[in-house]
């Protein structure tokens, strides 16, 4: 799991959709128990990057926009990312 997590982190900067897929498509219960919210934070970082790219204006997301992303793209329950 550590290698898969490392691949997800590395792909965040260049391919946030790949990061989101890695987090959503895997089952991480043991990793979550030992690493807390690291996967949830990785999931939201990928979603923020995708939202920023979709906006296309090059500026950082506002706190309100980040809140909208969190509400519209919650952590996938099937991967047990949120614990």
C-alpha positions in Angstrom: 0.0 0.0 0.0 2.9 2.4 0.7 4.0 2.2 -2.9 0.5 2.7 -4.2 0.1 5.7 -1.9 3.5 7.1 -3.1 2.3 6.8 -6.7 -0.9 8.6 -5.9 1.0 11.5 -4.2 3.5 11.8 -7.1 0.7 11.9 -9.7 -1.1 14.7 -7.9 0.9 17.4 -9.5 0.7 16.1 -13.1 -2.4 14.0 -13.2 -4.9 14.7 -10.4 -7.6 12.5 -12.1 -5.2 9.6 -11.8 -4.7 10.3 -8.1 -8.5 10.5 -7.5 -8.9 7.2 -9.4 -6.2 5.5 -7.3 -7.8 6.6 -4.1 -11.3 5.8 -5.1 -10.6 2.4 -6.7 -8.6 0.8 -3.9 -9.6 -0.6 -0.5 -7.4 1.1 2.1 -8.7 0.1 5.6 -5.4 -1.0 7.0 -3.6 2.0 5.6 -6.3 4.4 7.0 -5.9 2.9 10.5 -2.2 3.7 10.5 -2.1 7.0 8.6 -5.2 8.8 9.7 -6.6 11.2 7.3 -3.8 11.2 4.8 -5.9 9.5 2.1 -8.8 11.9 2.6 -6.5 14.8 2.4 -5.0 13.4 -0.8 -8.5 12.9 -2.2 -9.4 16.5 -1.6 -6.1 17.8 -2.9 -6.8 15.9 -6.2 -10.4 17.3 -6.3 -9.2 20.9 -5.7 -6.6 20.5 -8.5 -9.3 19.2 -10.9 -11.7 22.1 -9.9 -8.9 24.6 -10.4 -8.1 23.2 -13.9 -11.8 23.2 -14.8 -12.1 26.8 -13.9 -9.3 27.6 -16.2 -8.5 31.0 -14.7 -5.2 30.1 -13.1 -6.0 31.6 -9.7 -6.3 29.6 -6.5 -9.7 28.4 -5.3 -11.4 30.6 -2.8 -12.4 29.1 0.6 -16.0 29.0 -0.7 -15.1 27.2 -3.8 -13.0 24.7 -1.8 -16.1 24.1 0.4 -18.2 23.5 -2.7 -15.7 20.9 -3.9 -15.7 19.1 -0.5 -19.5 19.0 -0.5 -19.9 17.9 -4.1 -17.0 15.4 -4.1 -17.0 13.7 -0.7 -14.5 11.0 0.2 -15.5 7.8 -1.5 -17.1 5.5 1.1 -16.3 2.3 -0.8 -12.6 2.8 -0.4 -12.9 3.4 3.3 -10.7 6.4 2.8 -12.3 8.4 5.6 -11.8 5.7 8.2 
